[in-house]
Amino acid sequence: MPGFFRKRRFFHFSLLFIPLLAVLIAGCGGNSSETTVGTTTQFIFISDIHFSPFYDETLFNDLVQTEVAQWAGIFESSMITKPQSWGNETNYPLLTQALDAARKQLSSMPFLLFGGDILAHKFREKFFGLYGKEDEEALRAFSYKTVTFFVSVVRERFGEVPILFILGNNDAYAGDYLIVPGGPFLADTAELFYSELLLQGADREKYLKTYSAGGYYVADPPGSKVLFVCLNAVLFSGRRPDATVEEEDAALKQLEWLEETLVSAGKEGRKVWLFLHIPPGADIFGTVNAYMDDTGHISDAVTMWKEKYQQRFLELTARHAGIIEAGFAGHTHMDEYLITPSDGAEDSGTIVISPSISPIFGNDPAFKVMKMVTEGWKLLDYRLVAYHFEDPAPEFGFYYDFSDTYGSDLLLKDALIGLYPELATNDAKRQAYSRYYYSGHDGDNPIDDTNWPAYWCGIGRLPKPEYVDCVNNYFK
């Protein structure tokens, strides 16, 4: 274990080993509706950091030449001391402020969910431009140092809290959406993530086998009431180039593994939380920009996944809906959710999507504080914590509470499913959903009356034909 991990852990463990009672008593928000469910606890769900070590180019040579343990001091010497706003990636000030804010939200938590995308967009291109030549080994070394630095600053703040993670589409040496199954990025990060994020909260042999092969794994940390099934949805992405036989085989093997994992969990009487970076369904932003006319009709749709993979995934999740307690995703950078279909025997499922810390797509940085029933880990509520660049003295703070905003005292899964039809009929709730979608700033791509059907249909119509039909018939 690198020395800088060992030195930081003992102190933060002492801070985090606080009785859970304080969290059990605390609600998700000051005025949140309470159900008669007994004690509750909370955890952080944060995603899409997209940390850029290139934000101050004057530091680049020092970063290349020094060890990771010295990086914080180098960043702190920069003349850039504040988060950079819309259109930029996460710089060091934003990274540390976001993680500090997340840490301050809760005195204790059973785990933290990180939804992927450690690295900034176009990491390769930016590195080669500053380095002066295309040196793959130099890129690999610098990328790994960046990932290691990220892990160190997370671990510094969260002590002995297990970090359940998934890979984002930028988490690769080869480039965006180009993670190589069985490749060097997976080989280099397998032990680092197992020891320093999961804190060994998974069967080591099984984890190393599946993560090293394809970037997916099952985690079962001590005290967990569910199995965390952590997928590498990048392998399913519609933006991946046409796969080689080996790469297609890796995607199909992951789906076979998912089926085996769900069957096994069912036999053992275990509930499952699915965790994936890229959600299934429509790419709403891509669809609106490429295929929507002035009347709000679309001629086609962009999808997040390749159709054959999505169809198989939805079949599996429908068949095993009875054991899939919750789903979580990132990638879109927006505050939204999905409803996954069932096979009729069970209720539909939901996927909660976290907004991003990176403000590159015009959104304000934000993360979610999730609230759940201690017994059985059923989700109850969440609150959003956001950083608004337009504030006179911006800082991360409370933005809204789901149950208060939408007037629900149901379990979160039931509340989200019930909210879906209301968003089409209740103007106040629709306006709230549209307002919070970008976590406080929608100047670049506002939701309006014309494009609203694309966003509404994206929640509950995941297969492409259903989505297109829903959008084009919304006002009929």
Secondary structure, 3 states (H helix, E strand, C coil): CCHHHHHHHHHHHHHHCCCCHHHHHCCCCCCCCCCCCCCEEEEEEEECCCECCCCCHHHHHHHHHCCHHHHHHHHHCCCCCCCCCCCCCECHHHHHHHHHHHHHHCCCCCCEEECCCCECCCHHHHHHHHHCCCCHHHHHHHHHHHHHHHHHHHHHHHCCCCEEECCCCCCCCCCCCCCCCCCHHHHHHHHHHHHHCCCCCCCHHHHHHHHHHHCCEEECCCCCCEEEEECCHHHHECCCCCCCHHHHHHHHHHHHHHHHHHHHHHHHCCEEEEECCCCCCECHHHHHHHHECCCCCECCCCECECHHHHHHHHHHHHHCCCCEEEEEECCCCCCEEEEECCCCCCCCEEEEECCECCCCCCCCCEEEEEEEECCCCCEEEEEEEEECCCCCCCCEEEEEEHHHHHCCCCCHHHHHHHHHHHHHHCHHHHHHHHHHHCCCCCCCCCCCCCCHHHHHHHHHCCCHHHHHHHHHCCCC
